[in-house]
Amino acid sequence: MSGVASSVLLDPNTIERAARAAGEGPILVAFSGGGDSTALLRLLLREFRPKHLRAAVVDHAVREGSDAEAARAAEMAEALGVAAIVRRLSWAPETAFSQARARRARHVALCTEAKIVEARVIALGHTADDQAETLVMRAARETSWRALAGIAPFAPSPVWPEGRGIVCVRPLLGARRAALRDWLRGQGAAWIDDPSNENGAFERVRARRRLAALQREGFDLERLTHLAALLRDRAAALDVAASAWLAPRLFWEDGAAKLARADWDAAPLAVRERALSALLAAVSGAARESGAEGLSARLEAAHFSGLTIGGCRIRPGRAHYRFGRDPGAVLGRGGAGGPPAVTLAAREKGVWDGRCAVTAGPAPARIEVDPADPDRLIVHGAELSLQWLGPERLSHLLFTGP
């Protein structure tokens, strides 16, 4: 396998889309020094000049020696002519570590660095093996067919609002992990082996072991990843249809949206439920979609009494549905407060409640919700510009991409 051509390992369509999305900016490469990310960086250097790449090393800081490994990874990238930065995560003492929290924190760190270097594209080294492991894990706990579409080779950042305007590309998603390591050996390249990859306490490691056992019994991993690709095509087509259907029919009023009941009733069920799932998250500013299977029927049954779900309050009127933020989530209920006020230094940018981008003027400013009207923000201090993010969030979820 050492003779495998680099063109077989890298997906040319993903590379082309990545270059188009990056524009004049660099591509940020998530780099750990492991076999997958080392192969990714070296292969990308065959497509782009070193100055067009940046390496971001995220030290999760959950085991002894991780800082030394992160420093070594940065040195490996810089030895290839690629500028590197190490970002060390910090964990509150009361925060229990989990792979899900670590994954989100890693993506947030990558997005933070991407904005610093003005990169709109983050390249990740996920492989066909990662895809299969993801499918095994999701099949054990998810009920939506979309979850079994797996990891996409070209998709918006999975974190919000930190991932605004950033896409993640995975050009190695069609390559096997073993093939990448064989290619590296053929190049005389070294990599770092992460001991966490053998820790059976982690769900992904257990999924990897289950897949290995299945393959020893003759299971064809490519059949699983092929199924995911078919479902991804279906998911992408549905996103395009939902986006095209909403675009001329949805009207935004600051943080709320209106949709004619007649338009809603005329839409195909699958398009309607996909649009509703994305719309709920866009209006509520939620980090993740709650899913909308079956919600269409619930909405129709609500008539004029309204429905609150996923942080969004739906008010059916005679002619329109109005989708607005749940007042209880904004003002707080049951002794819990709503979204905190945002204090900004001069010229600083921030996001309130996941749905409103705020930028301070020449002096510090502070914003908070009006307790008498949860759809209104009160500005204290100097000039402050506001941008409601509902339309942008909707496009982020119903992604069509360049």
Secondary structure, 3 states (H helix, E strand, C coil): CCCCCHHHHCCHHHHHHHHHHHCCCCEEEECCCCHHHHHHHHHHCCCCCHHHEEEEEEECCCCCCHHHHHHHHHHHHHHCCCEEEEEECCCCCCCCCCHHHHHHHHHHHHHHHHHHCCCCEEECCCCHHHHHHHHHHHHHHCCCHHHHHCCCCEEECCCCCCCCCCEEECCCCCCCHHHHHHHHHHHCCCCCCCHHHHCCCCHHHHHHHHHHHHHHCCCCHHHHHHHHHHHHHHHHHHHHHHHHHHCCCEEEECCEEEEEHHHHHHCCHHHHHHHHHHHHHHHHCCCCCCCCCCHHHHHHHHCCCCEEECCEEEEECCCEEEEEECHHHHHCECCECCCCCEEECCCCEEEECCCEEEEECCCCEEEEEECCEEEEEEEEECCEEEEECHHHHHHHHCCCCC
